Amino acid sequence: MLTNVPGNRELSILTSFIRCQMLEEFYLSQNLLNGTLPASVGNLTTTLSKLDLSSNQIEGTIPLALSNLTKLIALKLSSNKIKGLIPPNIGQMHNLQVFLLDNNALEGPIPLSFYQL
């Protein structure tokens, strides 16, 4: 488990953990992380079950590659500056039980695949 990393503000830190094959829980909430979520976030280990990036300053859209994390049971992206649509392939994350997106600037309809969760 990795928890808060004080002093680091760049989202590029995520790419540093791609090779951590045993990483199961990744908590980086309330770190004032800024920038956009890189597509490489979808390349994090397939054993990852919890990803918490809430209460940061993440901008941009949710990358389609995020749905590659099919073992996730909890994804927390609330209280950021994320905009745009929820990715249409979000329904591929069949194990997802907690999906928090509140307090962002998302718009548009909820994808139909979401109802397959």
N, C-alpha and C positions, 0 to 999 in steps of 0.2 A: 504494500500500500504506500502510495506517495501522497503526502498532504502538503499544505501550504509551503511555498518556496518564497520567502521574503526577499524583497529587493529586485526580483525579476519581473519585468513588465512586458516582455515581448512574447507573443504567442508562438514564436518560432521555437520556444522551448519544447513544444509538443513533438517536433520532429526528432528531438534528442532521445525520445523514449520508444521509437519505433522498434528498436531491436530488443527491447525488454520483453522477452517471450513469456515470462511468468507473471507479468503485471496484471492484477485482477481489479484493483480499485485505484482510481486516479482522482484525487481531490485537489483542485486548484481554485476554489472559490475565494472571493474577497481578497484578491491579489492585485487588483487594478490592472490586470492584463489588458493589453490593447492590441488593435490590429484586427485582421480578418482571420477566421478559422481556415487554416490551410487544408487543401484537399487531402494532404498526406495524413490528416487525422484519421481517415478511413483505413490507414495502414497500420494503426496501432494493433497490438497483439489480439488475436482472436479469443484469448482467455479473458479479456477485459469485460467485467460485468457491471462496473459502476464508473461513470464519468461525470464529474461535477465541475463545471466551469461557470457557475452562477455568480452573480454579483461582481462582475468585472466590467470592462469597457470594450467588449468585443463588438466589432462592427461588421458590416457586410452581410452576406447571406449564409445560410446553412449549406455546406457543400454536399452534393449528391453522394460523394464517397463515404459520408458518415454512415450510410446504411450498410456498409461492409462490416460494421461492428455488430454482427448478428447475435452475439452472446450477451449484449448489454441488457441488463434488467432495469437499470436506472440511468437516465440521461437528464441532467439538469443544466439548462442554459438560460434560466430566468435572470432578470435584472441586468441585462446587457443593452447593447444598441443594435441588435440583430434586426435586419429588415428583409423585406421580400416575402417569398412564399415558403411554406413548409415543403420540403422536397417530396415529389410524388411517389418516390420509392420507399418512403418511411415504413410502409407495411411489411417490408422484408425483414424488419427487426422483430421477429416473432416472439422473442423472449421479453420484450420491453414491457415493464409494468409501471414504471414511473417516468413520465415525460413532461418536464416542466419548461415552459416557454414564456411564462407570464412576464410582464414589464419589459417588453421589447417593442419593436416597431414593425411587427409582422403584419401582412395583409393578404387578402385573397381567401379563397375557400380552403377548408380542410380537405386534404387529398382523400380520395375514396379508399386508397390502400390503408389509410389510418384505421379504418373500421375493421380491418382484418386482424388487428392486434388483439 
